[in-house]
Every structure is written in C-alpha cells, then in structure tokens.
Amino acid sequence: MPTINYHAKLKVLAAVRGHPFDRNAYAALFDEMEGISVTFVDQPAASLLLRPELVDDFDVLLLYDMPGVDFHCETPGIPAPSDERLRAGLPALLERGIGVVATHHAMSGWPDWPGYAEIIGGRFLYRPGELRGKARPDSGYRHQVEYMAHVVAPDHPVMAGIPASFPLKDELYLAEVFEDDVIPLLRSDYSFVRDNFFSATEAMQGRMFSNEGWEHEPGSNLIGWVKRAGKSPLVYLQPGDDEVTYNNPVYRHLIENAIRWTASPAAHDWARA
C-alpha cells in the first residue's frame, strides 16, 4: 500500500464527551502532530454537524465520544433515542467520503441504532440487547490491563513505523466485534474470557468490578481494524482510556498514522473501490 504523506496539512473534527476523560491530557495527544489541527466539539452538538457539508471544512472525523447512552435515568445504561437528523446525515456524510478514526468507547455509541455498529465494526453493550438479529449479553470491561499489542498487518500504512509488538496499559473490552467485515490491524495477547472481565450491567447497577451471575462466551482479541464505512475509510482503535495511553509514544504514532491515512487519496480510492 502507498506510504503516508506526513507533510499534508489536515483539519480534524473530534467529537467528544459522553464518557469521563481528562480533556487537557487528551488534547495534548495531538500537540506534536505537525500540520494537524484538531477542533473539539462536545456531544450532543457534534451529532448535528455530521452531515455531508462537513467534508467542506474537515478532512477527518475523530470519534472519542459515547453518545446515545442514558446514564442518568431510572435504568442507567439504556439506549437514548438517536436524532433522525443524525441517522440521515452521518450515512450521507460517509457516502460523500471523509476519513474516520474511531477510538475506545466510541464503539458504545448510539445503541438504539443498529446501523451505527455496522459503521464502526462492532459494539460495546452496556445492557443486554439485540445485535444483528440475535440476543446478546452485556459487554465486559477491565481497567488498566497490562498487555502486549501485536501488529497483524505490518504492510498497512496505519502500521508504518509501529513495532511488531509493543506494551500498553489500558482498558480492554469483551465486546461484539464483526471480524468478518473488517481488516485486522492489531491483536492483544490478553485472554478475552468471562473470568477476566466485569459486567457492564453490574456496573450500571452500582456494583463495579463484578461479574457475579454474568455469562459471556469468549470474545475477539482484535483491538484495531480498518473497514469501509460507505465510501469512507475508517480505522477503529480500542486503546485510549486515559493519559497513560495518551502519553505512550507508540500510541501517539498510531493515532497520527490513522489520521493521515484516512485523509489520504489512496485511502479514499480504496474505500470507493
């Protein structure tokens, strides 16, 4: 595949909010990315910007948000309704073509909209729900896991300059991954089995770090992939929970590669093919 142009000047719209994070530490992640400017817009306002005209002002859409999950109702973690303007605007934007980099908790977004999981390539479920016509249990989480990430597509431009294996300390998910629909980039050496994770629903019910009574079959160890989203190239990277990962130089390089590749003509040609 073609190499990345590191001299291109790129504009990124970053949709954030919906999950606690250190805003200053996250913003610093981009400080040394020469020629890349990032505009942060909080949800829910960001969802109203996700329409075809966004391409006129930005090269890449960065998703570090978790919209559409209600944590403040009687049953925390249930889906909140997605706006009809978003359901129309985002697919139209993706059909026009824009680079998309989705990270970490973005795969939890808009659980009431099946199409959003198809865009991302998977879903983290805070509550049991239906996905692709099947009943699925709530997903699992585990904070501050120390593991090795292994590159499985060394020739892909997003992996340019990334070591074949590198350590991370980050949150991992036992979640739904549509492996057949994506191109794998990164896998974790952690064991994605029920006993190594905690139930998201238990956490929503005030019992953090519990998997009592929760059942979940073994899941995918895929933590990074590439896919087509309409006519747009999309990269999803599961790492990115906090400043420990933000400050990891390999992770910074990975995010920069993802931004530059998804903005490239080669990536857009690939997505349209």
ROTIKOL-661206 format. One record per residue (C-alpha): x, y, z. Coordinates in pm, whole numbers, plus 50000, padded with zeros to 5 digits. Example, Ala and Ser with C-alpha at 12.3 -4.5 7.8 and 13.67 -1.06 7.14 Angstrom:
512304955050780
513674989450714
REM end
This chain:
500005000050000
501155036249945
503065053650221
501605082150427
502215118650337
503485134250661
503615169250510
499905172850437
498055199050641
494935183250781
491895195150973
490245171251217
486855174251386
486955155051715
483575145351861
484005140852236
482025136952559
479695110452694
482465093352892
484715109353158
488205118653036
490965143753104
490315169252829
493685186852861
495635154252858
493675142152557
494215174652367
497965172052434
497955139252241
497895159751919
500385187052012
503355172951821
501455161951511
502855186451259
500285200951023
497305185151201
494805208751364
492035194451582
488725211251664
486885195951961
483075195851964
481095180452250
478165157352207
475245161752159
476115192351945
478645172051744
475975148451612
474225177451438
477415185351244
477735150351099
476315156950754
477835158950404
478845195550429
481385186250698
483695174650418
484005210750301
485695221050626
487395189650763
489505160950634
488955136250918
486235128751172
487705116151501
485255098551733
486165098352100
482605100752222
479875078552362
476555093752254
473135078452292
473605061052627
471485074152917
473365071553247
471045094053448
467675076853418
465995050853640
467765023153444
471275036553377
472945024853058
469825020852846
469805035052492
468725070852439
466925078652111
469175089051824
468125120051631
466635114251286
468945141351151
471945120851264
470575088751109
470245106850777
473265129750798
476025105750904
475395079450632
475195107550374
478505121350503
480125087150478
478825082650124
480385115650023
483675104050174
485615115650479
488365099450683
487085084351010
489155074551313
487065059351594
488675051051926
487965033452252
484455039852390
483165052152052
482055016351986
479425021152260
477695049452074
474045050951965
472995016152086
469445022151960
470725024951602
471854991451453
473475009451160
475985026551386
477514993551495
477814984251127
479655017051061
482155011151345
482554973551302
481304962851643
479564973651961
480074975352336
476754968752510
476044984252848
472844964252872
471864931452707
470364938152366
469764926052016
472544928151760
472304915151406
469044898051495
470444879251794
470064884852167
473434894352312
474604897952675
476024930052808
479704935052735
482654932552973
485344957453070
488654956053255
490654987153350
494424991553348
495264958553185
498954954353107
499254935752779
501184933152454
499664945552131
500724926251822
500664940651471
498944916151232
499044938050917
502624951250909
502334963450548
499314985650611
500135023150620
498475027050962
501155003551096
504065022950941
506825027151200
504895007451463
506864979751640
505744944151567
504784941451937
504514968752199
503224971552558
500094990152659
498324996052990
494735003552908
491114993052942
490024963152733
486534952352624
484894918552593
482534931752330
480964924751992
483434926351700
482364919451341
485624902551245
484364890550906
483684926450797
486984942950889
490694941350807
492574932851129
495454955651232
496164948451600
495504919951840
496034917552216
497724888652391
495224891552679
492704863552722
489224875852629
487204852752850
484444859353100
486564854853413
488954882653306
486254909353270
483504926553467
479884930653364
478874964753228
475324959853353
476544951553701
478494984253696
475385003153583
473564988453883
476165001554123
478254970154151
481554979753995
484124952653920
481624924353946
480814895553713
478544877153955
475744859753765
477054872953433
477764849453146
479624857852827
481324834852579
484984840952484
485384870952257
487664885751997
491174897852083
491054921951789
491744957451916
492404975851589
490974973451240
490264990750910
486984989550721
484905007750466
482085029250602
480065038750297
482705054250071
484845064850367
487935047650510
487545040350881
490105029851141
488985017451483
491495015251770
490265001452104
493095015952319
492675051252451
491175051052801
493345076752978
496535097452988
498715066553042
497835056352687
497695092052552
501335096352660
502515063752506
504695073852208
503695043252005
500015051052059
500565087051952
502265074851635
499375050851574
496755078151605
498745101251377
499115073651118
495375066751133
494525103451081
496935107950794
495985075550619
492215080650639
492695115650493
494835103050205
493665099749843
494855063449847
492555055250140
489615072249973
490245053849647
490335021249845
487065029350025
485295037849699
486505006649518
REM end
